Amino acid sequence: MILIGQYDSPFVRRVGIALRLYGLPYDHRPWSVFGDGEAIRALNPLMRVPTLVLDDGFVLTDSHMILDHLDSLVTEPMFARTEPDRHCGLKVAALATGLADKAVSLFYERALHREPSVTWAARCAHQIGSVLVALEADRAARPGPWWFGSKLGHADIAAACALRFVAEAHRDAVDLTPYPALRQHAAACEALAVFTEIHQPFVAPA
């Protein structure tokens, strides 16, 4: 398999971490949607990452679709297979990836427009704040080592990757101090060797 995209993307990073934890071999192409857009478009017409090229040449796009495929390859997937645990994990992961998506939107609005839309930036910031409040409440209510018990799961990874991106891309705009449960969760994840390996500091595109 070939994973395309840079690890400063929270979406690419969550896939890379899952691949490592599952012990699935892959090649990494750290292509940028800005610098390598045409190479990515040849595989993914959306020109987005992550893009995963399977061994038979089939191309998967979107981190959730990719993780759904990876889960089908292992005996102990990191999303539960039974309810209500499955829906609970999917909900947290969806909120976390939504948080990352809004953080990306806010960054591009401020970085790529000479005159950013005050209305759109405020909306993104409000959505980011609302998700942080919701995730903080959910994590604080679950005192286990990981979000859903004793084993690291996709929800844990998605949240940690999103929080790292928010902290680096919006260092002066988003204050994570009011969210101690999330900060503790992120610190526990980032202390793991796989998070150290699958990591790239965020650098704003030129």
SVG drawing of the C-alpha trace seen along z (x, -y; Angstrom):
<svg xmlns="http://www.w3.org/2000/svg" viewBox="-26 -43 36 55">
<polyline fill="none" stroke="black" stroke-width="0.4" points="0.0,0.0 1.0,-3.6 -0.1,-6.4 0.0,-9.8 0.1,-13.0 2.1,-14.8 1.9,-13.9 1.2,-17.5 -2.3,-16.7 -4.4,-15.3 -6.2,-13.1 -3.1,-11.6 -1.5,-11.2 -4.4,-9.2 -4.2,-6.8 -0.4,-6.4 -0.7,-5.7 -3.4,-3.1 -1.3,-1.4 1.7,-1.2 -0.5,0.1 -2.0,2.7 1.4,3.8 0.4,3.2 3.3,2.4 3.1,-0.6 5.2,-3.1 4.8,-6.8 4.7,-9.5 4.8,-12.9 3.2,-14.8 1.7,-18.2 -1.6,-19.2 0.1,-22.5 3.5,-21.4 2.4,-18.0 -1.2,-18.7 -1.1,-17.3 0.5,-14.1 -2.2,-13.7 -5.0,-14.6 -3.8,-11.7 -4.9,-9.4 -7.6,-11.4 -9.6,-14.0 -10.4,-15.8 -6.7,-16.5 -7.0,-15.8 -5.1,-13.7 -5.0,-11.1 -5.1,-9.0 -4.3,-5.3 -3.3,-3.2 -4.0,0.5 -1.7,3.2 -4.1,4.0 -4.0,0.3 -7.4,-0.6 -7.4,-4.1 -9.2,-5.0 -9.9,-8.5 -11.1,-10.1 -9.6,-9.0 -12.8,-7.3 -13.2,-5.2 -9.5,-4.2 -9.8,-3.2 -12.9,-1.2 -10.9,0.8 -8.0,1.2 -10.4,2.4 -11.6,5.1 -8.0,6.5 -7.5,7.1 -9.1,9.3 -9.2,6.6 -10.3,3.3 -10.0,0.0 -13.6,-0.7 -15.8,1.6 -17.9,4.0 -20.9,4.1 -23.3,1.5 -23.5,-0.8 -19.7,-1.0 -19.4,-1.3 -21.7,-4.3 -20.0,-6.0 -16.6,-5.6 -17.8,-6.8 -19.4,-9.9 -16.2,-10.9 -14.1,-10.3 -16.5,-12.3 -16.5,-15.2 -12.7,-15.1 -12.3,-15.0 -14.9,-17.8 -12.8,-19.8 -9.8,-19.3 -11.7,-20.2 -12.9,-23.4 -9.4,-24.2 -8.1,-23.7 -10.9,-25.9 -10.1,-28.7 -6.4,-28.5 -7.0,-28.8 -9.4,-31.6 -6.9,-33.6 -3.8,-32.6 -4.9,-32.6 -7.3,-35.6 -6.0,-39.1 -9.2,-40.1 -10.5,-37.1 -14.3,-36.9 -15.0,-38.0 -18.3,-36.2 -16.8,-32.9 -13.8,-33.1 -16.1,-33.7 -18.3,-30.8 -15.4,-28.4 -14.0,-29.6 -17.4,-29.2 -17.7,-25.6 -14.2,-24.8 -15.1,-26.1 -18.4,-24.1 -16.7,-20.9 -14.0,-21.4 -16.6,-21.8 -18.5,-18.7 -15.3,-16.5 -14.1,-17.8 -17.3,-16.9 -17.3,-13.4 -13.6,-12.7 -14.0,-14.0 -16.9,-11.6 -14.7,-8.6 -11.9,-8.3 -10.2,-5.3 -6.7,-5.4 -8.3,-5.7 -11.6,-7.1 -13.4,-3.8 -11.5,-1.7 -8.1,-0.1 -7.3,0.0 -6.3,-2.8 -8.9,-3.2 -9.6,-5.3 -11.4,-7.9 -8.4,-8.4 -6.1,-8.8 -8.5,-11.2 -8.9,-13.4 -5.2,-13.6 -4.3,-14.3 -6.9,-17.1 -5.8,-18.7 -2.1,-18.7 -3.1,-20.4 -5.3,-23.0 -2.4,-23.7 0.1,-24.2 -1.9,-25.9 -3.8,-28.2 -1.3,-28.7 -2.3,-32.3 -6.0,-32.0 -7.3,-28.9 -6.7,-28.4 -6.8,-24.8 -6.3,-25.7 -10.0,-25.4 -10.0,-21.7 -7.8,-19.8 -9.3,-16.3 -8.5,-16.8 -5.0,-18.2 -4.3,-15.2 -5.6,-12.8 -3.5,-14.4 -0.4,-14.3 -0.9,-10.5 -1.2,-9.8 1.7,-12.0 3.9,-10.1 3.5,-6.9 6.3,-5.9 4.0,-5.6 2.8,-9.2 6.4,-10.4 7.3,-8.4 4.2,-9.4 4.5,-13.2 5.5,-16.2 5.5,-19.7 2.9,-22.0 4.5,-24.4 2.2,-26.9 2.1,-26.4 3.9,-29.2"/>
</svg>
